[in-house]
Amino acid sequence: MTPSQEPEPSQEPESSQEPESNGSGRWLTAGLVLGSLLVLGGAAALGGWLWSRDNLVPLLARELSDALERPVELGPIERVGLSGVRLGSSQIPPTPTDPDSLSLSAVEVQFKLWDLLRRELPLTVVLEQGELYLEQNAEREWFDLDLDLSDRDPNRDPFINVNLDQLYVKDSQLTMVPYVEGDVEPVRVAIKNLQGQLDFNQTLIEAPEDPNSPLETQQLDLKLSGESIQGGNLNLTGSVLLPPPKETPNESADSPVDPTEVPGPGLRANINLRTQQARATDIMPLVDSFLENPLPVQFPAGLVSGQVDIESGRGIRSSFVGTARVEKGSVVHPNLPEPLQNLEGDVRFRGRTLEFEDVTASMGDLTARAGGTLDLDDGYDLSGQVNPFTIAQATELLDRELPVEASGTFGADVTMTGPLGKPVITTELISQDQITVDRVVFSEVRATGTLRSPNLAIDQILAVPVGGGALTGSGVFTFGEPGRLTLALNGDRIPADTIGQAYGLSDQVALGPVFFEAEIAGPVNQLVGTANWRAPMGDYPAQGNLRLAGNQVRFTDTFVQVAGGTIAGDGLLANGQWNADLRGQGVQLRRLGA
């Protein structure tokens, strides 16, 4: 195969993301080392040195194993010609400490004889029907690039300069397994029909310690394409600047160079990734694998189409510029009672900030629209609106039963701020029509809450009964089984007549507006509370205390001014029925009949 014979890549796999963060990888190094060794053997043969088939393959396997520091098994020589060498089935098997592996049906190295006239021998290496398996390690690295390559002698002038010029990947498959913590089943991202071309070019880069003495290194220009096993196409183009080679210690120098030090910048990558209907289950685990702190969300479904320019490398934070469209997506977050479904929207990448535009989603029967930014360093700045929903829909979504019956419709404004790992969600509920709680009807209800898991702070409650007045309050709800509620309420001019008649009280006596302070606490299915109340403007001014337990309200220390005297009593309201024990003092009976 020659460059002109190689098919143009059409689709791009996640493997393309490997160069973005960590480098060309062992399979590229394998191609480089193997190709160089093969052509050295071929060039030697052309120069008159005779290599036997029995000796060449073991030599190549040994040299390649030493370079990669792991076993390499090369197949038999299938063809040796004036334009190249071809080996059969070969592999780099996994080891007890490194699960990465590579198997190839064939490796072919091509060259042109007339290049020898220039004492140059650029190689074209073709990897056919490869199967590459990569696991990310706990340090979130995909590759170990500490390779034991032969020392480079800058003073040596080789008779023939052999170098890897192009590498082709043909009809291959890549499986990537991002690292996950804990007892979690890792995700496997599989890319089939992997095709690609990689060009190796010598380049000079500036040395940080001495800008006037540039360092020689290699730049890898690549085009890769592939198809996800799950569906969708990926295409990748760009360049990867490889780190300069390690320096060899100078025995005559006063301060020998540490051979483990690599001068100049580390690996750098500038990549353009294009996707068409790629699965979020493929894209997002790989995106997470290259972030310093993985996103605290999961994407079990969704289609992603778009293009993004990625700049990444060792020692620098990845940045992204581009756009993407998400369709039919779903998002799972630990603070959400159910996954977000039917996610649709546009994303703009601006450096390390993701801008979300016109995003719509649903959760159960609730639907919403949102937008805002997600900064990989500073966290969330998102806002949205939940379309009108009923109390019944909300309780079904939260899988909670209210202690009393309630009905009505609300809308909600929601914001999400704070760091990625600890978001703060603020919600403002606004009633869309009358709200009924048990038998009490409210013309307006508003509530503001702030969620800092596992607590929901109820910052403010405002409820306006149909008959006038206002109920205000605040509290805390703690999620759990069952959830716990702590609530403080204040009533101002509550229309006791309207509310009392709903519970069967006589309308013959005006109670007037009621003022009260109340505290409610406990598990939501066993709430208890206390309150003190005053009704100073009724026909019979009154005051007292009450206790709430379950579905019962007990009245204590109740005093009513009647006919120049006082009636004291205790009572119980349960199941819509009143029971009371009354005691009178100084009541003028003649005034009662007046």
N, C-alpha and C positions, 0 to 999 in steps of 0.2 A: 504494500500500500504506500502511496506517496501522498503528499499534501493535496495534489489535484484530484486524487482518487477518493479522498476522505469525504463522506457526506457532510453537508453543512448541518450544524446542530440546530435543532428546532425547539427543544424544550429544555428546561433547566431544573435540576434537582436541588434538594437541600444540601447535597454535598458541596454545592457551590458556596454555601455559607461557611464551610470549613476554612477556606482561605481568608474569609473576612476577619477571623479572630485569631487563628493560631498557625496558619501557614499551609504550605503545599501538602504536608502530610507524608506519611511513610510511603504511600503508594506512588507519589511523585518521586520521592527520593529513590524508591526501588527502581522506578523506570530510569532515572538518571544514572544510578550506579550500574544497573544491569546493562543498560545501553552502552555506557562507556566501556565496561569490561568486555562486552561482546565485540564491539568494534575494535578495541585494542587487539582482541584475538583475531578478528578478520583482517585488520591492517597488518598484523604481524604475519599472517599467512600470505597476504599479498606481497609483503616485503621479503618473503622467502623463508620465514620461520614456519615450520610444520607443526600443526596442532592436531592431535588425534582426537577423535570423538570421545574416547574413553577418559581423556585427561581434561578436556576443555570444560565440560559441565561441572565436574567436582570442583575445579578451580574457581569457576564463576560462583558456584553456590557457597564455597568457603569465604570468598572475598565479600560477597553480599551479606552473608551471615555476620561476619565481623563488623561490617559497616552499620548494620541495623541492630546489632547486639541481640539477635534472636535467630532461631533456625529458619533457613530458607531452603525449600525443596524445588529444584529446577527440573523441568521435563527434558526429554531427549532432544538432541538436535534433529530437526526435521529437514532442514535445508541450509546449506552454506553455498553462497554464490558470490559473484563479483559485485552485486549490489546490496547484499545484506545477509543476515543470519536469522533463522527462525527456530524457536524452541517450542516444544509441545507443552502439555498441561503442567503448570507450575503453581506453587502456593507458598504463602507465609502462614503457617498454622498458628492457632492461639497457644499461649503458654499459661502456666499456672498463675502468673502475675499480670498477664496482659491478654484480655479476651479478644483484642483486635485481630482480624485475620483478612487475608486476601488470597483468592484463588483465581487463576486465569486459564482459559483453554489454550491460549497460545500467546507468545511474545515475539514480535518481529522487529528487528532493527534494520533500518534502511540507510544507505549512504550512496554518494555519487563518486565514482572513481576519479573524475577529473578534478574534484576538490583537492586531491592529494598533490596536484601540481602547485597548489598554494600552501602546501604543508598544513592544510586545515581539513578537518573531517567533521562537519556538522552532521548530527544524527537525527533521524526521524524514528521514533519508537512507537509501535502500535500495541496497545494492550487489548486483547480480544476476549469478549465474553467473560469479563471479570465479575467477581462477586466479592464486594468489600463490606466488611462488618466492623463498625466502630462503636465503642462505648465510651462515653464521657466519664472521666474519673472524678473523685470527690473534690479535687481542686478546680473543677469545672474546666479542665483542659481536654481537648479532643486528641491532641497528638503530643508525643514526646519527641522533640526535635534535637535531643542531645545525641547526635550521631557521631560515631567513631569513623569519620572519613579519613582517607590518607592525608598526611600532612602535605600542604602546598608549599613548594619551594619557589619563591618569587624570582630567584636567580637562575632557576633551571630553564633552559631553552629546549623544549622537546622537539624531536625531529618532526613529529606530527602532532598538532594540537587537536585533540579529540574533545568535542563538547556536545551536549544535548541541545539540539536546536528546536525540535518540535516533538510533542507527545500527543498521540491520539488515543482516545478512549472509545471503544466500539462495542455496542450491543451489551452493555454491562448493567449491573444492578448494585445499588448501594443501600445498606441498612444502617441507620443511626439510632442509638439508644441514649437519649439525654439522661444525665444523672438526676436521681431523685433521692430525697432523704426519707428515712423511716421505712415502715413496712408498706410501701406503696409499689404497686405493680408498675414498672417502667414502661414508657411509651416507646413503641418501635415505629420509626419513620422509614418507609421503604420506597425507594425510587427505582423504577425499571426503565428499560430502553435508554440507558444513559449513553449519550454521545457527546463528544467534545474534542476540542483542539486547544493545546497549551503551547505557547511559544516562549522559549527562554532567551532572554537578551541580557547581555552584559551592560551594566550601567555604573555610574559613579555617584556617590552620595557624600554629603558633607559630614565630616567627623566633628562631633560636638567639642572635643578637646582641641582640635586643630583644624579650623575651617579651610586653611590653605593646603591641607593634605587630604584630598578626597579619598574615600574608601571604595574599592571595587566590590560590587556585589551583583546579584542577578535580579531581574524583574521578570515576573511571570505574567504574560498576557493570556487571558483565557476566554474561551467560549464553551459553555456547557449547556446541555438541555436534557430534560428527562420527563417522565410521567410518573405521578404518584400511583402506587398500587391501589389507593382508594379513589383515584380519579383526579383530573386536573393536570395542567401543564406548568412547567417552570423553565425559565431561560435565564442564563446568567452570563454577563460579560464584564470584563474589568481587568484590573492588574493587581498583582501582589508583589510587593517589594520584600525580598527575602533578606534576613539579617546577614551582615558580612560574615565570612567564614572566620572561625576561631584562629587567633594568631598562634604561631608556633614559637615556643620559647627560644630565645637566642642565647646559646651557651656562653658566648663571649661578652654578653651585656652585663653590666653591673647589677641591674635589676631585671631579672628575667620576667617575661610576660607570663601571667597566670593563664595557662591554656584553657581554663574554664571560662574566662572572660571573653565576651563578644563586644568589640568596639562598635560605636555608632548606634543608631536607633534599632529597636527590635523590629519584628515583622510588622509591615503595614499593608493594608488592603483598601482598595477603592473599587467597589463592586456595584454594578447595576443589576438588580434582581427584578425580573418581570414574571408575574404569575397570571394565569387565566383559569378561573374556576378551581383554584387550588383549595384543598381542604384545610380548614383552620386547625384540625387535629394534627396536620403535618407542619404547618407554618409556625404556630404558636409555641410548641415545645422547643423547637430549634431557636426561635427568637429568645425564649427564656434562657436557653443554655448559654447565650452570649452576653446576657445582662449580669451586672455585678450582683443585683438583687432581683430574683425572679418576681414577676408580677403575682400578686396574691389572688389571682383569678384563674379559672380554667375555662377552656373553650371546647366543649364536647362536640360542637357542630358548627358549620358555617362554611361559606364559600368566599374566597378572597381573590380579587382581581385587581391588578395595578402594577405600578413600578416604583422602585425606591433606590436611590443611590446611598450606599452604605460606606462609611469610613470607619475602619476599625484597626486594632493592632495591640500589641503588647505595650502596656504602660500608658495607654490612652483610653478614654471612654468612647464607646461607639456612638456615632451620630448618624442620623438618617434624614434624607431629603427626598420627598416624593408624595405620591397619593395612592390611595387604595379604596376599593369599594367592597363592603362586607354585605353578604346576603344570606338569609336563612340561618343566621347565627344564633348561638346560645351561649350564655355566660353563667358560670357558677361562682358565687362568692360566699365565704363563710357567714357574712352578715345578712345574706338574703334568705328569706324563708323558702323560696323556690328559685329554680334557675330562670334567668331572663331568656325568653324565647322570641323567635321571629325577629331577630335583631337585623336591622337594615340601616345602612348609613355610610357616610364618607369619612375618611381619615386623611389628614394632611400631616406629613412628617416634616418638622422644622427643627433640625439639630437633634436635641434630646427632648423635644416637646412634641407630643401628639395632639393634634387639634381634631376634635370630633364635631362633625357638622350634620345637622338634620338627622339625628339618629332616632329611630323608633324601635320599640320593643314591647313585649307583653310579659306579664307575670300572672299566671292563672287567668282570671277574667279581666284583670286590670291592664290597661294599655297606657303608654307614656311616650313622650318626645323629649330628647335631651341634646345637649351640646356642651362644649367647654374644652378644657385641656387636661392632659395628663403629662406631668413633667417627671422624667425618670429620676431626677435628683430631688425635686421639691414636693412631688406628690400631686394630689388631685385638686382640680378647680372646675368641677362639673356642676351643671344645673339642669333641671328639667321640670316638666309638668305632667302630672298624672291626670288622665282624662276622668270625668265623673264616674264614680263607682258607688255601689250601695254598701251599707254596713254589713249586710249579709255576705257580699262578695269578699269584703275585707276579713271578716271572721273566718270564712272558709279558707282563705289564703293562709292566714296565720294559724289555722287549726286550733282556734280558741273558742270557748263558749263564754258568752257574756253572763254576768250574774243576774241581769235583768234583760227583758226583751228590749230591743232597740231597732229602729228603722229610719231610713232617710238616705240621702245621697250627698257625697262629699267630692270635692276636687282637692288636689294637693300640689304644692310647689316643693321641690326637693333640691337640695344642694349637697354635694360631696366635696369636702376639703380634707386637708391633713396629709400626712405621709402615706406612702403606698401600703405599708404594713399595718397602719392604724388609722383608717379613714374615719372621718367624722361626718355623719349624715344628719342634716337638719331638714325637718319636714314641717310645713305649715298646712294644716287641714282647714278647709273653708267649706261650710255647708252650702249646698246648691238649692235646697228647698227646706221645708220644715223637717225638724228632727224630733222623733218621739222616743223618749226613754221611759220604759214602763208605761205610765199613763200621762206623763208630763210632756207637753208639746213646746218646743223651742222654735222661735222664728229665725234665730241665727246661732250658729255654733262655730267657734274658731279655736284652734289649738296649735301650739308650736312645740315641737319636740326635737331633742338632739340625741342621736344614737352614738354612744361610745361603748361598744360591746364590752360586757354583756348588759349594760344598763341603758335604758331609754329615759332621759331626763325630760319630763313634761314641763317645759319652761313656762308656759302660760296657757290657761284655759279661759275662754269667754263664752258663756251661754246665756242667751237672752230669751226668757220665757215669753210665750205669746201674750200673756197679760201684763208684761212690763218687768222692770227690774233687771238685775244682772247677777250672774253667778260667775265668780272668778276663782282661779286656783292654780296650783302647781304641784309637782310630785315627781316620783321616780318609779319606773317599772323595770323589774329585773327579770330577764328571760330565764326560763327554766321549766321544769315539770313538777308542779305547776309554776307559772309565773307569779311573782310577788309584786304588790302595788302598795305604794305609800303616797297618800294624797292629802293635801290641805286645801279646803274650800272656804270661800267667803260669799255669803249671800247678801245682796243689797236690794231692799224693796222687792223681795220675791212675792208674787201675787198669790198669797195663801188661799184666797177664796176660789180662784180658778183651779188651783191644784187640788184643794180639798174637795171640791165638788166632783172632780174626776175620780176621787176615791170614795165617793158616796156621802160626804159631809153635807149637812143641811145648808141651804142657801138663805135660811131665815136670819142668820147672824153673820154680820160682816167681820171677818178676821183682820182685814187690812193687810198692808205690806209687812213682810217678815224680814228680819235681819238675823243672820246666824254666822257662826264660825264652826267648822267641822274638820275632823281628822279621820281618815280612813286608812287602814293598813291590813296586810295579811295576804295569804295566797288568794288568787283571783276567785277560786271556788269556795273560799271560806272567809270572805271579807268581814271585818269588824270595824266599828267606828263609833265615835262620840261627837256630840254637837251641843252647843248651847244656842238658844234662839230667843228672839224678842219680837213681839207683835204689839207695839205700843199704841197704834192708831186704829185699832179695831173697835167694834162696839163694846167689847170687853177686853181691855188691855191685858196681855198675858206674856209669860216668859216661862222657860223651862229648859230641861236637858233631855237628850234622847240618846239611845244606844242602838246601833245597827249590828245585827248578827244574822248572816244568811239572808233570808227573805223576810225577816221580821224587824220591826222598828218598835222599840220599847220607850215610852215616855216616862220620865221621872222628874221629881221636883218641879212639877208644873203648877203654876199659880195664875189664876184668872181673877181679875177684879170685876165683881158682879154686884150690882145693887148695893153699893156702899160697903160691901164686904169682899171676902176672898174665898175662892174655891180652889182647894189644892187637890191634886190627884195624880194617879199613875195610870198608864194605859198601854195597850198592845195593839199594833196594827199588823195583822198577819192574814195572808190570803184574801186581802181586800175587806176584811172584817175588823171592826173596832171592838175592843173590850176595855172598860175603864173602871177605876175605883176612885170615886170623888168624895171630898170632904169639904164642908162649908164652914165658914167662920165669919160672923158679923153680917151675914147676908140679910138685907131687909126684904122680907118676902112681899110686903105690900108694893114695893117698887118693881118687883118682877112682874106683877100683874098689871102694872100701870101702862 
